[in-house]
Amino acid sequence: MKKIVTEPFDSKRIPPKQSLPLLPLFWAYSRIMTFGSRLKISRKNMEGLKPPYIVLGTHHSMFDFYVTQLALFPRRANYVSELEGFEAYGEWLYRQMGCLGTRKFINDFSLIRNIQNVMKRGGILVLYPEARYANVGTSSEIPVSVGKLVKLLGVPLVTLNMQGNYLRSPIWNLKERRQARLNATLEQLLTAEEVKASSVDEINAKITEALSYDEYEYQLENKMKISFPKRAEGLEMALYQCPVCQSEGTMKTGGSLIKCTHCSAEWEMNEYGQLVSSAADGKFTRIPDWYEWERSFVEKLIDDDEYSLDAKVRIESLPNAVNFIDCGEGRLVHKAEGFYLTFKDYGEEQEKTMFFGSDTLISIHTEYDYRGKGQCVTLSTQDNTYFIFPVESPQFFATKIQFATEYFYKKARGETLKLR
C-alpha cells in the first residue's frame, strides 16, 4: 500500500528560476501544443523592456500556459500555480518550470514574499489573477488585491490578453476544437514610474480593461467556424438552469443541442458559438447572457432570503504536492455568513466543522468534471485544500455556488454591487 504523505507543502521555499537545460523543451512542447492554431502574438510597448516585471494574463484553459511561454520567448519566467498541478505532474518538474505553489482564494503571505524574491533577482513573474478557467469564455472580476500587489512591487506591469484558448478547450468539455484560432497581445501597460504614480484603484481599472474578453464575441467577429459535432456537450454544467421554466438541473446536452427535460425548450449551439431556438421564448442567443441571467437569479434568491445549500458531500484533501487523501463523506452548508464543512479529517477520530467566512472568499474554485469524478468546489486553509464533491445532492450546482459566494462576499464587504 502506498504511504500517505500528510506533511503540508513547503510554501516558504524560494522557487528556482526556470531550468535553462529544460527551457528549450518547454518552448518546443508549447509550439507542438499550439501547432495548427495559427497563433498570432502581438507586442505593444515592449521595446527595450527588461526584467524585473510582472505579467498578468487572462485565464481560459491549459493553452494559456503554452501561449504565455511563447509570448515571453526568449525570456524565462516564474509562474504562480495551484498545488493540484504540482501533484498531477510532480513537484520536481513544476519546480524546474519555475512554478510557485499556492492555494486559491486565501491570503498567502508566503507567496507574496516569494514573488518579491523573484523581483529582487531580476525575474519575470506570471500571474493569472482570475485564478480559474473561464466558465463561459468571459472575464471574471479582478480582485483589488492584484492592484495592491502591483503597487507593492513597484515594477513595470505587463498584461497578456489571450483569445481563442477557451474556444479551443472549454472547461465544460476539454475535447480540443482544432478550428479555434489563437491570438494574444502582450503589452507593457504601466512603466515602473507610472505604477508608483498611480493609485491602487487606477491600476485595477487599467488591469480590468486590459484583461477584458468575450470569447464568443471574438469567434463571431472573426467568423470562426467550429464544426466539432459534440460542441454543446457538457455545457449544462455552466448553463444548469432553464431560462424558460426556471427549473434547475434539468438541462441536458447531446451533440450540438442543449435541452430542458422539464419543459422541452431546446437550443442548438451553431458553428459560430451562437444559440438558435425555434421557440418564441428561446430568450437567449448568447451563452454568456444565459450565464449572467443565472447569476442575477441567484442574487435575487439571496436578496429574498431564499437561497440555500445543505448538501451531502464527499471530501478529498490535498495538503501537499504529493497526494490526495480521502476524507470520506460529510456535509456542506452555505449561508450568508459563509461555508460550514462538517466531516472527519484524516487522522482524526472526531467529526469537526470548519468555517470559511464570506468576507474572506471573493470567489470559489469550481470544477465541472474534476479528473473524471464530476463537479466539485474547493475550500482552502493555509495548509490544506478540500475538494468537495456532491453525493446524491440535487441542489449542488458548482456554478450556482460560485455565484452565491461572489455575491455574499460583496454584501459582507459592503461593496457597491455592480449592475451586470
C-alpha positions as CSV (number, residue, x, y, z in Angstrom):
1,M,0.0,0.0,0.0
2,K,1.3,3.4,-0.9
3,K,2.2,5.6,2.0
4,I,0.1,8.6,2.5
5,V,2.0,11.8,3.0
6,T,0.4,14.3,5.3
7,E,3.1,17.0,5.7
8,P,1.9,20.4,4.3
9,F,3.5,21.9,1.2
10,D,6.6,24.0,1.9
11,S,5.2,27.3,0.7
12,K,8.2,29.3,2.1
13,R,10.8,27.6,-0.1
14,I,12.2,30.1,-2.6
15,P,11.3,28.9,-6.2
16,P,14.2,28.3,-8.6
17,K,14.4,30.0,-11.9
18,Q,13.2,28.1,-14.9
19,S,15.7,25.4,-15.7
20,L,18.0,26.5,-18.6
21,P,18.7,23.0,-19.8
22,L,14.9,22.2,-19.9
23,L,13.8,25.5,-21.2
24,P,14.1,24.6,-24.9
25,L,11.9,21.5,-24.2
26,F,9.3,23.7,-22.6
27,W,9.3,26.0,-25.7
28,A,9.2,23.1,-28.1
29,Y,6.3,21.5,-26.2
30,S,4.4,24.8,-26.3
31,R,4.9,25.0,-30.0
32,I,3.7,21.4,-30.5
33,M,0.6,22.0,-28.4
34,T,-0.3,25.2,-30.4
35,F,0.6,23.8,-33.8
36,G,-2.1,24.4,-36.4
37,S,-3.8,27.1,-34.3
38,R,-2.4,29.9,-36.4
39,L,-1.3,31.6,-33.2
40,K,-0.6,35.3,-33.6
41,I,1.3,37.2,-30.9
42,S,1.3,41.0,-30.9
43,R,3.6,43.0,-28.7
44,K,2.9,46.6,-27.6
45,N,5.3,49.0,-25.7
46,M,7.6,46.1,-25.1
47,E,10.7,47.5,-26.9
48,G,13.6,47.7,-24.5
49,L,11.7,46.4,-21.5
50,K,14.0,44.2,-19.3
51,P,13.1,42.3,-16.1
52,P,12.1,42.6,-13.4
53,Y,8.4,42.9,-14.3
54,I,5.1,41.2,-13.6
55,V,2.8,39.7,-16.3
56,L,-0.9,39.4,-15.7
57,G,-2.7,37.0,-18.1
58,T,-6.2,36.1,-18.9
59,H,-7.2,32.5,-17.8
60,H,-9.1,30.3,-20.3
61,S,-7.6,26.8,-20.4
62,M,-4.4,24.8,-20.3
63,F,-3.5,26.5,-23.6
64,D,-2.8,29.7,-21.5
65,F,0.5,28.2,-20.3
66,Y,1.7,27.3,-23.8
67,V,0.8,30.7,-25.3
68,T,2.5,32.5,-22.4
69,Q,5.7,30.6,-22.8
70,L,5.8,31.6,-26.5
71,A,4.8,35.2,-25.9
72,L,7.7,35.7,-23.5
73,F,10.2,33.9,-25.7
74,P,13.2,34.0,-25.4
75,R,13.0,35.0,-21.7
76,R,12.2,32.6,-18.9
77,A,9.8,33.3,-16.1
78,N,8.3,32.1,-12.8
79,Y,4.6,31.1,-12.8
80,V,2.1,31.1,-9.9
81,S,0.4,27.7,-9.9
82,E,-2.2,25.9,-7.7
83,L,-0.9,22.8,-5.9
84,E,-3.0,20.4,-7.9
85,G,-0.7,21.0,-10.8
86,F,2.3,20.1,-8.7
87,E,0.5,16.9,-7.6
88,A,-0.5,15.9,-11.1
89,Y,2.8,16.4,-12.9
90,G,5.3,16.1,-10.0
91,E,6.8,18.7,-7.8
92,W,10.3,18.3,-9.3
93,L,9.1,19.1,-12.8
94,Y,7.0,22.1,-11.6
95,R,9.9,23.5,-9.7
96,Q,12.0,23.2,-12.9
97,M,9.3,25.1,-14.8
98,G,9.7,27.9,-12.2
99,C,6.3,27.4,-10.6
100,L,5.4,29.0,-7.2
101,G,2.9,26.8,-5.4
102,T,-0.2,28.3,-3.7
103,R,-3.8,27.7,-2.9
104,K,-6.8,29.5,-4.4
105,F,-8.7,32.3,-2.7
106,I,-6.6,32.6,0.5
107,N,-4.3,35.3,1.8
108,D,-0.9,33.7,1.1
109,F,1.8,35.8,2.5
110,S,4.5,33.3,1.7
111,L,3.5,33.6,-1.9
112,I,3.9,37.4,-1.8
113,R,7.4,37.1,-0.2
114,N,8.4,34.6,-3.0
115,I,7.0,37.0,-5.7
116,Q,9.2,39.7,-4.1
117,N,12.2,37.3,-4.2
118,V,11.6,36.8,-8.0
119,M,11.6,40.6,-8.5
120,K,14.7,41.1,-6.4
121,R,16.7,38.7,-8.5
122,G,15.6,40.4,-11.7
123,G,13.0,37.9,-12.9
124,I,9.6,37.8,-14.6
125,L,6.6,36.7,-12.6
126,V,3.4,35.4,-14.4
127,L,0.1,35.5,-12.5
128,Y,-3.4,34.7,-13.8
129,P,-5.4,36.9,-11.5
130,E,-8.8,35.3,-12.4
131,A,-7.5,32.2,-10.5
132,R,-9.6,29.7,-12.6
133,Y,-10.6,28.9,-16.1
134,A,-13.4,30.9,-17.7
135,N,-16.7,29.1,-17.3
136,V,-18.3,30.6,-20.5
137,G,-15.4,32.4,-22.1
138,T,-15.9,35.8,-20.4
139,S,-13.6,37.6,-18.0
140,S,-14.0,37.4,-14.2
141,E,-13.7,40.3,-11.8
142,I,-10.1,41.2,-10.9
143,P,-9.6,41.3,-7.1
144,V,-8.5,44.6,-5.6
145,S,-5.5,42.7,-4.1
146,V,-4.0,42.4,-7.6
147,G,-3.6,46.2,-7.8
148,K,-2.2,46.3,-4.3
149,L,0.4,43.6,-5.3
150,V,1.4,45.6,-8.4
151,K,1.8,48.7,-6.3
152,L,3.8,46.9,-3.7
153,L,6.3,45.5,-6.2
154,G,6.8,48.8,-8.0
155,V,7.9,47.2,-11.2
156,P,6.6,47.5,-14.8
157,L,3.2,45.9,-15.3
158,V,2.7,43.8,-18.4
159,T,-0.6,42.2,-19.5
160,L,-1.3,39.3,-21.7
161,N,-4.8,39.1,-23.2
162,M,-5.3,35.8,-25.0
163,Q,-8.1,34.9,-27.3
164,G,-9.3,31.5,-28.6
165,N,-7.8,29.4,-25.8
166,Y,-11.3,28.9,-24.2
167,L,-12.8,28.1,-27.6
168,R,-10.2,25.5,-28.3
169,S,-10.8,23.7,-25.0
170,P,-13.7,24.9,-22.8
171,I,-13.7,23.9,-19.2
172,W,-17.1,22.1,-19.5
173,N,-15.8,19.8,-22.3
174,L,-12.0,19.7,-22.7
175,K,-12.1,18.0,-26.0
176,E,-9.9,20.1,-28.3
177,R,-11.5,22.1,-31.1
178,R,-8.7,22.5,-33.6
179,Q,-10.6,25.0,-35.7
180,A,-10.2,27.7,-33.0
181,R,-7.6,30.2,-33.9
182,L,-5.4,31.7,-31.1
183,N,-4.4,35.3,-30.7
184,A,-2.5,37.1,-27.9
185,T,-1.5,40.6,-27.1
186,L,1.5,41.2,-24.8
187,E,1.6,44.8,-23.6
188,Q,3.5,46.9,-21.2
189,L,0.5,48.5,-19.5
190,L,2.4,50.7,-17.0
191,T,6.1,51.6,-16.5
192,A,7.6,51.3,-13.0
193,E,7.3,55.1,-12.7
194,E,3.6,55.0,-13.8
195,V,2.9,52.3,-11.2
196,K,4.4,54.4,-8.5
197,A,2.4,57.5,-9.6
198,S,-0.9,55.6,-9.8
199,S,-3.4,54.7,-7.1
200,V,-4.5,51.1,-6.5
201,D,-7.9,51.9,-7.9
202,E,-6.4,53.4,-11.1
203,I,-4.1,50.3,-11.5
204,N,-7.0,47.9,-11.1
205,A,-9.2,49.9,-13.6
206,K,-6.4,49.6,-16.2
207,I,-5.9,45.9,-15.5
208,T,-9.7,45.2,-15.8
209,E,-9.8,47.0,-19.1
210,A,-6.7,45.3,-20.5
211,L,-7.8,41.8,-19.4
212,S,-11.4,42.1,-20.6
213,Y,-12.5,39.4,-23.1
214,D,-15.5,37.7,-24.6
215,E,-14.6,34.5,-26.5
216,Y,-18.0,34.2,-28.3
217,E,-17.8,37.8,-29.5
218,Y,-14.2,37.1,-30.7
219,Q,-15.5,34.0,-32.5
220,L,-18.4,35.8,-34.2
221,E,-16.4,38.8,-35.2
222,N,-13.8,36.7,-36.8
223,K,-16.3,34.4,-38.5
224,M,-14.6,31.4,-36.8
225,K,-16.4,28.3,-37.8
226,I,-16.1,25.4,-35.2
227,S,-17.8,22.4,-36.6
228,F,-16.9,20.0,-33.8
229,P,-20.1,17.8,-33.8
230,K,-20.3,17.5,-30.0
231,R,-19.7,21.2,-29.4
232,A,-22.5,21.6,-26.8
233,E,-21.9,18.5,-24.7
234,G,-21.1,19.5,-21.1
235,L,-22.5,23.0,-21.5
236,E,-25.2,22.1,-19.0
237,M,-22.6,22.3,-16.2
238,A,-22.4,26.1,-16.8
239,L,-26.0,26.6,-18.0
240,Y,-27.6,24.5,-15.3
241,Q,-30.9,26.4,-15.2
242,C,-33.6,26.6,-17.8
243,P,-34.4,30.3,-18.7
244,V,-37.9,29.3,-19.9
245,C,-39.3,27.3,-16.9
246,Q,-36.5,28.3,-14.4
247,S,-36.0,24.6,-13.4
248,E,-32.5,23.8,-12.1
249,G,-30.6,20.7,-13.1
250,T,-32.9,19.8,-15.9
251,M,-30.6,20.9,-18.8
252,K,-29.2,18.0,-20.9
253,T,-26.9,18.2,-23.8
254,G,-26.1,16.0,-26.8
255,G,-24.2,16.8,-29.9
256,S,-24.8,20.5,-30.7
257,L,-28.1,20.6,-28.7
258,I,-29.0,21.8,-25.1
259,K,-32.5,20.9,-23.9
260,C,-34.6,21.2,-20.8
261,T,-36.1,17.9,-19.8
262,H,-38.8,19.6,-17.8
263,C,-40.4,21.9,-20.4
264,S,-38.7,20.6,-23.6
265,A,-37.2,24.0,-24.5
266,E,-34.3,23.4,-26.9
267,W,-31.4,25.3,-28.4
268,E,-28.8,24.5,-30.9
269,M,-25.2,25.8,-30.5
270,N,-24.3,26.7,-34.1
271,E,-20.9,26.6,-35.6
272,Y,-20.3,30.2,-34.6
273,G,-21.0,29.7,-30.9
274,Q,-24.5,31.2,-31.0
275,L,-27.7,29.7,-29.6
276,V,-30.5,29.1,-32.0
277,S,-34.0,28.2,-30.9
278,S,-37.2,27.8,-32.9
279,A,-39.3,28.6,-29.8
280,A,-40.6,32.1,-29.4
281,D,-39.5,32.1,-25.8
282,G,-35.9,30.9,-26.6
283,K,-34.8,34.1,-24.8
284,F,-31.0,33.9,-25.2
285,T,-28.8,33.7,-28.3
286,R,-25.5,34.1,-26.4
287,I,-24.1,31.7,-23.9
288,P,-22.6,34.5,-21.7
289,D,-26.0,36.2,-21.5
290,W,-27.7,33.0,-20.2
291,Y,-24.9,32.6,-17.7
292,E,-25.3,36.2,-16.4
293,W,-29.0,35.6,-16.2
294,E,-28.4,32.7,-13.9
295,R,-26.1,34.9,-11.7
296,S,-28.9,37.6,-11.4
297,F,-31.4,34.8,-10.5
298,V,-29.1,33.6,-7.6
299,E,-28.6,37.2,-6.4
300,K,-32.3,37.7,-6.3
301,L,-32.7,34.5,-4.3
302,I,-30.2,35.8,-1.8
303,D,-31.9,39.2,-1.6
304,D,-35.2,37.5,-1.0
305,D,-33.6,35.2,1.6
306,E,-34.5,32.1,-0.5
307,Y,-31.0,30.8,-1.3
308,S,-30.0,27.6,0.5
309,L,-27.4,24.8,0.2
310,D,-27.3,21.9,2.6
311,A,-25.6,19.0,0.8
312,K,-24.2,15.6,1.5
313,V,-20.7,15.6,0.0
314,R,-17.5,13.6,-0.3
315,I,-14.3,15.3,0.6
316,E,-10.7,14.8,-0.6
317,S,-7.9,16.9,0.8
318,L,-4.7,18.0,-0.8
319,P,-2.2,19.0,1.9
320,N,0.9,19.0,-0.3
321,A,2.2,18.3,-3.8
322,V,2.3,14.5,-3.3
323,N,-1.1,13.0,-2.8
324,F,-4.8,13.5,-2.2
325,I,-6.3,12.0,1.0
326,D,-9.8,10.6,1.1
327,C,-11.7,12.1,4.0
328,G,-15.0,10.2,3.4
329,E,-18.4,11.8,3.4
330,G,-19.6,14.9,5.2
331,R,-21.9,17.9,4.9
332,L,-21.6,21.3,3.2
333,V,-23.8,24.1,4.3
334,H,-23.7,27.6,2.7
335,K,-25.2,30.6,4.4
336,A,-24.8,34.3,4.2
337,E,-22.0,34.3,6.8
338,G,-20.1,31.6,4.9
339,F,-19.5,27.9,4.4
340,Y,-19.7,25.2,7.1
341,L,-17.9,21.9,6.2
342,T,-18.6,19.0,8.6
343,F,-16.5,15.8,8.3
344,K,-13.8,13.7,9.8
345,D,-10.4,15.0,8.7
346,Y,-7.6,12.5,8.1
347,G,-6.0,11.1,11.2
348,E,-8.9,12.4,13.4
349,E,-11.5,10.3,15.3
350,Q,-14.0,13.1,15.9
351,E,-16.1,14.9,13.4
352,K,-15.5,18.6,13.2
353,T,-17.0,21.6,11.4
354,M,-14.7,24.0,9.6
355,F,-16.0,27.6,8.9
356,F,-15.0,29.7,5.8
357,G,-16.3,33.2,6.2
358,S,-18.0,35.0,3.3
359,D,-15.9,38.1,3.9
360,T,-12.7,36.1,3.1
361,L,-13.9,34.5,-0.1
362,I,-14.0,36.7,-3.2
363,S,-15.0,33.6,-5.1
364,I,-14.7,29.8,-5.0
365,H,-12.9,27.5,-7.3
366,T,-15.2,25.3,-9.4
367,E,-14.7,22.2,-11.5
368,Y,-17.1,20.6,-13.9
369,D,-15.6,17.1,-14.2
370,Y,-12.5,17.0,-12.0
371,R,-10.4,14.1,-13.1
372,G,-13.5,12.3,-14.2
373,K,-15.1,12.5,-10.7
374,G,-17.7,15.0,-11.6
375,Q,-18.3,18.6,-10.5
376,C,-16.8,20.0,-7.3
377,V,-15.8,23.1,-5.4
378,T,-12.8,23.7,-3.3
379,L,-12.2,25.4,0.0
380,S,-8.7,26.1,1.3
381,T,-6.8,26.9,4.5
382,Q,-3.1,27.8,4.6
383,D,-2.1,24.1,4.8
384,N,-4.8,22.2,3.0
385,T,-7.3,22.3,0.1
386,Y,-10.5,20.4,0.4
387,F,-12.1,19.1,-2.9
388,I,-15.8,18.8,-2.3
389,F,-18.0,16.6,-4.5
390,P,-21.8,16.1,-4.2
391,V,-23.3,12.8,-3.1
392,E,-26.9,12.4,-4.2
393,S,-27.3,16.2,-3.7
394,P,-29.7,17.5,-6.4
395,Q,-29.2,21.1,-5.2
396,F,-25.4,21.1,-5.6
397,F,-24.5,23.1,-8.7
398,A,-20.9,24.3,-8.8
399,T,-21.8,27.4,-10.9
400,K,-24.6,28.4,-8.6
401,I,-22.4,28.1,-5.5
402,Q,-19.8,30.3,-7.2
403,F,-22.4,33.0,-8.0
404,A,-23.6,32.9,-4.4
405,T,-20.1,33.0,-2.9
406,E,-19.3,36.1,-5.0
407,Y,-22.5,37.9,-4.0
408,F,-22.1,37.0,-0.3
409,Y,-18.6,38.4,-0.4
410,K,-19.8,41.7,-1.8
411,K,-22.5,42.0,0.7
412,A,-20.2,41.0,3.6
413,R,-17.7,43.7,2.5
414,G,-20.4,46.3,1.9
415,E,-19.1,46.8,-1.7
416,T,-21.1,48.5,-4.3
417,L,-23.0,45.8,-6.2
418,K,-22.2,46.2,-9.9
419,L,-25.0,46.2,-12.5
420,R,-24.4,43.4,-15.0
